[in-house]
Amino acid sequence: MDSLKGLTDEDPRAIGAYRLLGRLGTGGMGRVYLARSEGGRTVAVKLVRAELAAEREFRDRFRAEVAAARRVGGRWTAPVLDADTDADIPWVATGYIAGPALSEVVDGTYGALPEYGVRRLAYGLSCALLDIHGAGLVHRDLKPSNVLLTIDGPRVIDFGIARALDAVSEHTQTQVGMVVGSPSFMSPEQVRGDRVTPASDVFCLGSVLAYAASGRMPFGAPESGVHAVMFRVAESAPDLDAVPKHLRELIGRCLAKDPEERPAPEDLVSEIGPVSSGGASSPWLPAQLVAQLGQHAVRLLDTDTPPSGQPARPGRTTVTAAAGSSGTAAASSSETVAAAPPETAGGAPLGAAGEGPSEAAGAALPEGAASRTTVLPAGSGSVAGQAGGREASGPYGSEGAQGPHGHEGAHGSGGPSGAAPYGSGSAVPAPRRRRWPLALGAVAVVAAAAGVALFTVPALGGSGESDGGSDIPAAYVGTWTGDVQRDGVPTGQQRRFVISHGSVGEVVANSISLGATYECKSDGKLVSVSDAGGMRLDTTVVGSAPEGRCSALGEHVLKRGPHGTLVWSAAGRTATLRPASHEVVPKEYLGTWQRPNADGIGTQVLTIERTPVGSPAVRIDVRGSGGHCTARADFYSADGKLSVGPSVVERRAPGCAASSSSFFRIAGDGTLVRTFRGDDKQPRAYTKVQ
């Protein structure tokens, strides 16, 4: 059971509108606090590490993850309630789940769950995956410490968090001692670095169920060697000898090496749902643990809100420092970044051979930066991370860590094609099921009074209704791309949308606008949707390359077009959008490529990595007579060729400048050919480094 620790001088007293009660723990992403809202709701607030917040790639990914995770509904997950991803130190608040992690229960005094408990666990986790996949996400880190146990069933936390941590540089991971991933609960696709789909979560579900049923990890614990575990995950059969025989077949199918052979979560719900222990289900957790849950709820009722610190005013994010701590907490005023042409580098582009000039003044402005408010919390220093073999038993890292986050960008669900339509708005609804009485009614009453997430949930069996709630028609959901025109004339811009299920007022779309010399990323809130008016979005810019280059276009309208297309329009621009077909960098482009500089002194080295759309896929390292330059470029698409955005210089030297957008292709002789979109430089050929 999680242990609430008192606040120290290094801890803030309030984050946003939440008064902190104590510290729940420290995990890979930062500190996690127990807090209360002004309305009295008990929440868990995660304050991101300063080292992570300083990395733009992590911040961009984290912003997208939180926006996507807020669309996950259902009773089987911890809801995302609030967040400020643009604060100097970002934070996210989730519903607090008053229950231990599965890892605490199995590794602690209780041991493996009984067979009926494992079946109920399997049902709840399958329902959770339906909700997560239905929102267009893949969990990517389903493991025992991310499964919390309550009287009425399991709850899943941290969905998509691994995707946000993927954006963290190796230097930062080493600096804070962070380990990304849990080898014993990875899927073969994750181990191999292949494309990850919802089927990956089903494999991880199988590993979690095997662990819950036997007390043993089916592919071994990391203490036996991380690489050995990862090899067994990818190549060896799971160890299910200690799993009850009636569960082995179900768990074995989840652990199929081929993703196509694994059952879908909706199939598992249908298969497990009719199983019931009789007219009324008995408590699924050990009696001693159920009693401890009640004691924990009573303690939570007795936890008083510290007197120091003032709640934040609505609409402003603040982190209130502890009394007597060094520094002062302050919030910056909203800052609007005006759209303006970028500076022209003037000198030779990136290295002796050049990587391309910046855009000249006077070009049409793309969509871009909106106002944002940032806050620097005083007195909150960096938090030491933990590295180790076996995963921490609690949900809060070394002391714990709770709170769901989303998937890269925000992939749509049930869409037309590609990796984005993970899950579907038309997923098979969970069957109607009979409600089961709680064994300890008093515990339920106490927990409810404490603001704890205890629900009366359906038992296994019967038939039931699923939660709908999306205002977005299924025909809109998915990933779409197209070329932009103005007055019927091509502008050279490209537009990409990822549309997910959601409701009016929520972020339901992520967009990338790619021009010859810029890349703009935006989030779109749903204003309205109708058959006649189509889908109307109000957008906010969340990323700009070059920085400050982008500005908002105003209202965006998307309508259904002929032959399965969408027609987009905004600020006099239009585009016919078609379903996107690729979401990852193709295998043949991966690796390190190089070419000599034009003056014969030094080299240009390109490293191409497998990343999702909108994330840095190309790393550029130039060493020459002018010094050492480094840059990065985001992956945009891979339809016949690898298209990337303009490079962003990270390390400058005399003569360095950002390049224009470009695309790559593999030539017949095996060389990598790069063609620039925004200048007259000749194509460049790179050879593979063996």
C-alpha positions, 0 to 999 in steps of 0.5 A, spaced: 500 500 500 502 506 498 505 510 503 504 518 504 510 522 506 510 529 509 512 535 505 519 537 505 522 544 504 523 542 497 516 541 496 511 546 493 505 547 497 500 548 491 500 546 484 495 550 480 488 549 484 491 543 488 493 544 495 498 538 496 497 533 502 503 529 502 508 526 497 506 519 494 513 518 491 518 519 486 518 516 479 522 516 472 518 523 470 518 526 477 515 527 483 508 525 485 503 528 490 497 527 493 493 533 493 485 536 494 482 540 489 478 546 491 472 542 490 475 537 495 476 531 490 483 527 492 487 527 486 494 525 484 499 531 481 505 529 477 510 534 477 515 533 471 523 533 472 526 540 471 531 536 466 525 533 462 522 539 462 528 543 459 528 538 453 523 541 447 522 534 444 520 531 451 515 537 452 512 537 445 511 529 446 508 530 453 503 535 451 501 531 446 500 525 450 496 529 456 491 531 450 490 524 448 490 521 455 484 526 457 480 523 451 480 516 455 474 514 459 471 508 462 471 506 469 477 502 468 483 507 468 485 513 472 482 519 469 486 525 467 483 531 470 487 537 469 494 539 466 499 545 464 503 542 459 506 549 457 508 551 464 516 552 466 515 545 470 509 541 467 504 537 471 498 533 470 493 531 475 489 524 475 484 521 479 487 518 485 486 511 486 486 508 493 489 501 492 496 498 491 499 496 485 499 489 483 506 488 484 505 490 491 500 485 492 504 479 489 511 481 491 508 482 498 505 478 503 499 476 499 502 472 493 499 470 487 491 471 486 486 466 486 484 463 479 477 467 480 481 473 482 485 473 475 479 472 471 476 478 474 483 482 473 483 479 466 476 482 464 478 489 467 484 490 464 481 488 457 476 493 458 481 498 460 485 496 453 478 497 450 478 504 452 485 506 451 485 503 444 478 506 443 481 513 444 487 512 439 492 510 444 497 504 445 499 503 453 506 501 451 508 500 458 502 495 461 506 492 467 504 490 474 506 497 477 501 500 473 495 496 475 492 498 481 487 494 485 481 496 488 475 493 492 471 493 485 476 491 480 483 493 477 485 500 474 490 502 469 495 508 470 500 511 466 497 509 459 502 512 454 507 514 458 513 510 455 512 514 449 513 521 452 519 518 455 522 516 448 523 523 446 528 524 452 535 524 450 540 519 452 544 524 456 538 526 460 537 519 461 544 518 464 544 524 468 537 523 472 539 515 472 532 514 468 531 507 465 525 507 460 521 500 459 520 494 463 524 488 459 520 483 463 513 486 461 515 488 453 512 485 447 517 482 442 515 488 437 518 493 443 524 489 444 525 488 436 524 496 435 518 494 430 512 498 429 507 497 436 500 497 435 494 495 440 496 487 439 503 489 443 498 491 449 495 484 449 502 481 449 503 485 455 497 483 458 498 476 458 505 477 461 501 481 467 496 475 468 501 470 468 505 474 473 498 475 477 496 467 477 503 464 478 507 470 482 513 469 477 515 473 470 513 468 464 520 470 461 524 471 467 526 477 472 531 482 470 536 480 475 537 474 470 540 479 465 536 484 461 538 482 455 537 475 456 530 477 458 529 481 452 531 475 448 526 470 451 521 475 450 522 475 443 524 468 441 522 463 447 516 460 449 513 463 456 514 459 463 507 458 464 508 451 469 505 455 475 499 458 472 493 454 473 491 450 467 484 453 466 488 459 465 494 457 461 490 457 454 487 464 455 494 467 457 498 463 452 494 466 446 495 473 449 503 471 449 503 469 441 509 472 438 505 474 432 501 480 433 496 477 428 495 471 432 493 474 439 486 475 441 483 483 441 481 486 447 474 485 445 474 478 444 477 477 451 471 481 454 466 477 450 470 470 452 471 472 460 465 476 461 460 470 461 464 467 466 461 468 473 461 464 480 454 464 481 448 469 482 453 474 486 460 475 485 464 474 491 470 479 493 476 478 488 481 480 493 484 477 499 480 478 505 486 481 509 487 486 503 480 488 502 480 490 510 487 494 509 483 498 503 478 500 508 483 502 513 487 506 508 480 510 506 479 512 513 487 514 514 485 519 507 479 522 511 484 524 517 489 527 512 488 535 513 490 540 508 496 543 510 495 551 512 500 554 508 499 555 500 494 559 497 490 555 491 491 558 484 486 563 481 483 560 475 486 560 468 493 561 471 498 556 473 502 557 479 507 552 483 507 555 491 513 554 494 514 552 501 514 557 507 522 559 508 524 555 502 529 559 497 527 562 491 520 565 490 514 562 486 512 567 480 508 566 474 509 569 467 504 573 464 501 570 457 506 571 452 504 572 444 509 570 439 508 574 433 509 571 426 515 573 423 520 571 418 526 567 421 533 570 421 537 569 415 543 566 417 547 569 411 553 565 412 554 558 409 549 553 411 550 548 416 558 546 415 562 547 410 558 543 405 552 547 407 545 545 409 541 550 406 539 557 408 533 560 412 527 562 409 527 569 406 522 575 408 516 576 405 513 569 404 506 567 406 506 565 414 504 558 416 499 557 422 503 558 428 504 560 435 499 562 440 499 565 447 502 561 453 503 562 460 509 559 464 511 558 471 517 557 474 516 553 481 521 556 486 525 551 491 523 545 487 530 542 485 531 536 480 529 529 483 534 523 483 531 518 479 532 510 480 535 505 475 535 498 477 533 491 474 526 489 477 521 494 477 519 498 483 513 494 486 509 500 487 505 505 482 510 511 484 517 509 482 521 508 488 516 511 492 511 510 487 508 514 480 501 515 478 498 518 472 496 516 465 499 520 459 497 519 452 500 516 445 505 520 440 501 526 437 494 523 438 493 517 433 485 517 431 481 510 432 477 507 428 480 511 422 481 510 415 488 507 415 495 507 417 498 506 424 493 512 427 486 508 427 488 504 433 482 501 436 475 503 434 469 508 436 465 502 433 469 497 438 464 491 440 461 494 446 462 490 453 456 485 454 451 487 460 453 484 466 450 484 473 452 488 479 456 485 484 455 487 492 461 489 495 463 485 501 465 491 506 459 496 505 462 500 510 469 500 507 465 503 500 462 508 504 468 511 508 472 510 501 466 514 497 466 520 503 474 520 502 473 522 495 477 515 493 475 512 486 471 506 488 465 505 483 460 499 483 462 495 477 459 490 473 461 483 475 463 477 470 457 475 466 451 478 463 450 483 458 451 491 458 452 497 455 458 501 453 460 508 454 460 512 447 460 519 448 464 521 442 461 527 438 466 525 432 463 521 426 467 515 425 468 517 418 473 523 420 477 519 425 484 517 423 490 520 419 489 524 413 494 528 409 494 533 403 497 538 399 495 545 400 492 550 395 490 557 395 485 560 390 486 553 386 494 554 386 498 549 389 502 553 395 507 548 396 505 546 403 503 540 406 497 539 411 497 533 416 491 531 421 490 526 426 483 526 428 481 522 434 474 521 438 472 526 443 467 531 445 465 539 443 471 543 447 476 537 447 482 537 443 480 532 438 485 533 432 493 534 432 495 538 425 502 539 422 503 544 416 509 543 413 512 548 408 519 549 404 522 552 410 517 551 416 514 546 420 508 548 424 504 543 429 497 545 432 492 542 437 485 543 435 479 543 439 472 541 437 467 547 436 462 544 433 460 538 428 454 537 423 452 534 417 452 540 413 457 544 417 462 539 417 467 539 423 469 546 426 476 546 430 479 552 434 487 551 433 492 553 438 500 552 435 504 548 440 510 547 436 514 552 431 520 551 427 524 555 426 521 558 433 516 564 432 515 563 425 508 560 426 501 563 427 494 561 428 490 561 422 483 561 426 477 557 424 479 550 421 473 546 417 473 539 415 468 536 411 467 529 408 469 529 400 468 524 395 471 518 394 473 517 402 476 524 402 476 530 407 476 537 405 480 542 409 479 549 409 482 555 413 484 562 412 483 562 404 487 555 404 484 548 402 486 541 401 483 535 399 486 530 405 486 522 403 488 517 408 495 516 410 498 510 409 505 510 413 506 512 420 513 510 421 520 511 418 521 505 413 527 500 415 531 501 409 532 508 411 535 507 418 542 507 420 548 512 419 549 515 413 555 520 411 558 524 405 565 528 405 564 536 406 564 540 399 571 543 401 574 536 402 575 537 410 571 533 414 564 530 414 557 530 414 553 524 418 546 523 418 543 518 423 536 516 421 532 513 427 525 510 427 520 515 430 513 517 430 510 523 425 512 529 428 518 527 432 526 528 430 528 522 425 534 525 422 540 527 426 545 531 422 552 532 425 557 536 421 565 537 422 569 541 418 573 547 417 568 551 420 567 547 427 562 542 429 555 543 428 549 539 430 541 539 428 535 535 427 529 534 423 522 531 424 519 526 420 513 528 416 511 522 412 514 516 408 509 515 402 514 513 397 520 517 400 522 519 407 519 527 408 522 531 413 521 538 416 526 543 416 532 542 420 533 545 427 540 547 429 542 545 436 549 546 436 552 552 432 559 554 429 561 559 424 557 558 418 551 554 421 544 555 419 538 551 418 536 547 412 529 547 408 525 541 408 527 535 404 526 528 402 530 522 402 530 516 397 534 510 396 537 510 389 539 504 385 546 503 387 544 503 395 546 510 396 541 515 400 539 521 396 537 528 399 533 533 396 531 540 398 525 543 397 526 550 399 533 552 395 537 551 389 542 546 392 543 540 388 541 533 391 546 530 396 548 522 396 550 519 402 553 512 403 551 507 409 556 506 414 557 499 416 
